[in-house]
Amino acid sequence: MTHRLRNVALCATLLGAVPAGAHSAKHSEPVKAFHGGQSLAAGPYHLELVAKDGELLLYVMDHSDKAIATGGARAKATIQHGFEKDTTQVELEPSGDNILKGTGSFTIQPDTGIIVFMKLPEREAYAARFTPLNAKSGAASKAESLHKGKQ
């Protein structure tokens, strides 16, 4: 019984030492959108998604809102409407200095959710969940960012 209590105490101590977030709290606040989309913080990035029927543009910036080159980046968006089981996958490819672009046969509706997975060369991968038509003036009020980890 004593060993079990020691193990529980050790696990609690170790878990308490693990950081709770992917980045500091100051970066979990709404992020300004510069291109008319929904913008949020995801790890060391500010990601802005401009979503229109048939086209997605993802702008990648650092926390100082400086453009980050997307050459060699890999990204994929999963689009879902409400609680429907069907999803649409869209590959996003570099298109300009700090832009990833994807096109396809899809529509953006009020209940559309879009999860974007992005990996820049020699960097960790990150995911962000957008709700383009539910965002309040580009803020991340309904969005959440998810740290995906190394791939």
C-alpha positions as CSV (number, residue, x, y, z in Angstrom):
1,M,0.0,0.0,0.0
2,T,2.9,2.4,0.8
3,H,4.4,1.8,-2.7
4,R,1.1,2.7,-4.3
5,L,0.8,6.0,-2.3
6,R,4.4,6.9,-3.2
7,N,3.6,6.2,-6.9
8,V,0.5,8.3,-6.8
9,A,2.4,11.2,-5.1
10,L,5.3,10.9,-7.7
11,C,2.8,11.0,-10.6
12,A,1.0,14.0,-9.2
13,T,4.3,15.8,-8.7
14,L,5.5,15.1,-12.2
15,L,2.1,16.0,-13.8
16,G,2.2,19.3,-11.9
17,A,5.5,20.2,-13.6
18,V,4.1,19.9,-17.1
19,P,3.2,23.2,-18.8
20,A,-0.6,23.5,-19.3
21,G,-0.6,25.3,-22.6
22,A,1.2,25.3,-25.9
23,H,2.0,29.0,-25.5
24,S,1.5,31.7,-22.9
25,A,-1.9,33.0,-21.9
26,K,-1.3,36.4,-23.6
27,H,-1.5,34.5,-27.0
28,S,-4.9,32.8,-26.2
29,E,-6.6,36.2,-26.6
30,P,-8.4,37.0,-29.9
31,V,-6.0,37.8,-32.7
32,K,-6.5,40.6,-35.2
33,A,-7.5,39.5,-38.7
34,F,-5.8,41.5,-41.4
35,H,-7.5,39.9,-44.5
36,G,-11.1,39.6,-43.6
37,G,-11.0,36.1,-42.2
38,Q,-11.0,34.5,-38.8
39,S,-7.7,34.7,-37.0
40,L,-6.4,32.8,-34.0
41,A,-3.2,31.8,-32.2
42,A,-1.9,28.3,-32.8
43,G,1.4,27.6,-31.0
44,P,4.0,30.2,-32.2
45,Y,1.7,31.3,-35.1
46,H,-1.2,33.6,-35.8
47,L,-3.3,31.8,-38.5
48,E,-5.9,33.6,-40.4
49,L,-8.4,31.6,-42.5
50,V,-10.3,33.3,-45.3
51,A,-13.0,30.8,-46.3
52,K,-15.2,31.2,-49.3
53,D,-17.2,28.7,-51.3
54,G,-14.7,26.6,-53.1
55,E,-11.6,28.4,-51.8
56,L,-9.5,28.5,-48.6
57,L,-6.7,30.9,-47.9
58,L,-4.5,30.5,-44.8
59,Y,-2.2,33.4,-43.8
60,V,0.6,32.4,-41.5
61,M,2.2,35.0,-39.2
62,D,4.2,35.1,-36.0
63,H,2.9,36.6,-32.8
64,S,4.2,40.0,-33.9
65,D,2.1,39.7,-37.1
66,K,5.1,39.3,-39.3
67,A,4.7,37.1,-42.3
68,I,6.2,33.6,-42.1
69,A,7.3,32.0,-45.3
70,T,5.2,29.0,-46.2
71,G,7.6,27.5,-48.9
72,G,7.8,23.7,-48.4
73,A,4.8,23.7,-45.9
74,R,2.3,20.9,-45.8
75,A,-1.3,21.6,-44.8
76,K,-4.7,20.0,-45.0
77,A,-8.2,21.3,-44.1
78,T,-11.1,19.1,-43.0
79,I,-14.5,20.8,-43.6
80,Q,-17.6,19.6,-41.8
81,H,-21.1,21.0,-41.6
82,G,-22.7,20.8,-38.2
83,F,-22.9,17.2,-37.0
84,E,-22.9,15.6,-40.4
85,K,-20.6,12.6,-40.7
86,D,-19.4,13.5,-44.2
87,T,-16.4,15.7,-44.4
88,T,-14.4,17.3,-47.2
89,Q,-10.6,17.2,-47.3
90,V,-8.7,20.0,-49.0
91,E,-5.0,20.1,-49.5
92,L,-3.5,23.5,-48.9
93,E,-0.3,24.4,-50.9
94,P,2.0,27.4,-50.7
95,S,0.7,30.3,-52.8
96,G,2.7,33.5,-52.1
97,D,5.0,34.5,-49.3
98,N,3.0,33.5,-46.3
99,I,-0.2,32.0,-47.8
100,L,-1.4,28.4,-48.2
101,K,-4.3,28.0,-50.6
102,G,-6.7,25.2,-51.3
103,T,-9.7,24.8,-53.7
104,G,-12.4,22.2,-54.1
105,S,-16.1,21.6,-54.3
106,F,-17.4,22.8,-51.0
107,T,-19.6,25.5,-49.5
108,I,-19.2,27.5,-46.3
109,Q,-22.4,27.6,-44.2
110,P,-23.2,29.1,-40.7
111,D,-22.6,25.7,-39.1
112,T,-19.3,25.0,-41.0
113,G,-16.3,23.9,-38.9
114,I,-12.9,23.7,-40.5
115,I,-9.9,22.1,-38.9
116,V,-6.5,23.0,-40.5
117,F,-3.4,20.9,-39.9
118,M,-0.2,22.7,-40.8
119,K,3.5,21.7,-40.7
120,L,6.3,24.1,-41.8
121,P,9.6,22.5,-42.7
122,E,11.7,21.5,-39.7
123,R,9.0,22.8,-37.3
124,E,6.4,21.1,-35.2
125,A,2.9,20.6,-36.6
126,Y,-0.1,22.5,-35.4
127,A,-3.8,22.3,-35.8
128,A,-6.5,25.0,-35.5
129,R,-10.3,24.8,-35.5
130,F,-12.1,27.6,-37.3
131,T,-15.8,28.5,-37.5
132,P,-15.6,31.1,-40.2
133,L,-19.2,32.4,-40.2
134,N,-19.6,32.4,-36.4
135,A,-16.5,34.5,-35.8
136,K,-17.0,38.0,-34.3
137,S,-15.2,40.5,-36.5
138,G,-12.2,38.2,-37.0
139,A,-11.7,37.3,-33.4
140,A,-11.1,33.8,-32.2
141,S,-14.2,33.8,-29.9
142,K,-15.6,30.5,-31.2
143,A,-12.3,29.0,-32.4
144,E,-9.8,27.0,-30.5
145,S,-6.2,26.2,-31.3
146,L,-4.8,22.7,-30.8
147,H,-1.1,21.8,-30.5
148,K,-0.7,18.7,-32.6
149,G,3.0,17.9,-31.8
150,K,5.9,16.7,-33.8
151,Q,5.4,14.5,-36.9
